[in-house]
Amino acid sequence: MKQSIFTIETNRPLTDNVYLMKLCGDVSEITAPGQFINIKLDGLYLRRPISVCDCDKDSVTIIYKVVGKGTEQMSNMASGELDILTGLGNGYDLSKSGDRPLLVGGGVGVPPLYMLAKELIAQGKKVSVVLGFNTKDEVFYKEEFEKLGAEVYVTTVDGSMGIKGFVTDAIGEIDYSYVYTCGPEPMLKALYRSIKTSGQFSFEERMGCGFGACMGCSCKTVTGYKRICKDGPVLEKEEILWEL
């Protein structure tokens, strides 16, 4: 973990309430797709944890949804500097992917899968991606995944784009060796019941400190309690305990 000052280079809407922000600064602690950063905002006590969408040698891209005071404040920032903790969370383990990994994202669970897809494709993997949304007006990053070379499926609950229904309605005909996913808990539970292989699940969880000190985001696993911010946010399918 490292605390650094980042400069806002870009902050633009992707949909009515989803924004992309590119930040320039020291990204040396961001070492794996699926990690997150924690942003300090003026006037707010708790930092805001946001997943890393992409990263290069001197910048990080995040995608966030406006859901409260913090993200609303972020959406109005055209420029300036931010105090950020980087290198948080464990990220995805690419070594278990097999030849045909399947990436499944729901809503703002989509962004961390972009960097993952880019790295898997660079390794020569045949990557399939399923992106789930409520309606076509919420869809983002479909074209960006396609430009990487991924096979992309979109599902919308109302059927206004792609496959009508949920992400689980798209995976039946896809040949895959392993699953990586991020999204709301109901989606993760449905995938847990549906997938035919092992996988890694990234959890969206409310956090206090973001680096394991407060224990506020602990969850029970087969090996005891784990902190989503420190021991996660990525957990192996086999260690997850749910009442299904």
Secondary structure as UniProt FT lines:
FT   STRAND          2..13
FT   STRAND          18..24
FT   TURN            28..29
FT   TURN            33..34
FT   STRAND          36..40
FT   TURN            42..43
FT   STRAND          48..55
FT   STRAND          59..65
FT   HELIX           69..75
FT   STRAND          81..88
FT   HELIX           94..96
FT   STRAND          101..106
FT   HELIX           107..109
FT   HELIX           111..122
FT   TURN            123..124
FT   STRAND          128..133
FT   HELIX           136..138
FT   HELIX           142..148
FT   STRAND          151..156
FT   TURN            157..158
FT   STRAND          163..164
FT   HELIX           167..169
FT   TURN            172..173
FT   STRAND          178..183
FT   HELIX           185..194
FT   STRAND          199..203
FT   TURN            216..217
FT   STRAND          218..221
FT   TURN            222..223
FT   STRAND          224..227
FT   TURN            228..231
FT   STRAND          234..236
FT   HELIX           237..239
//
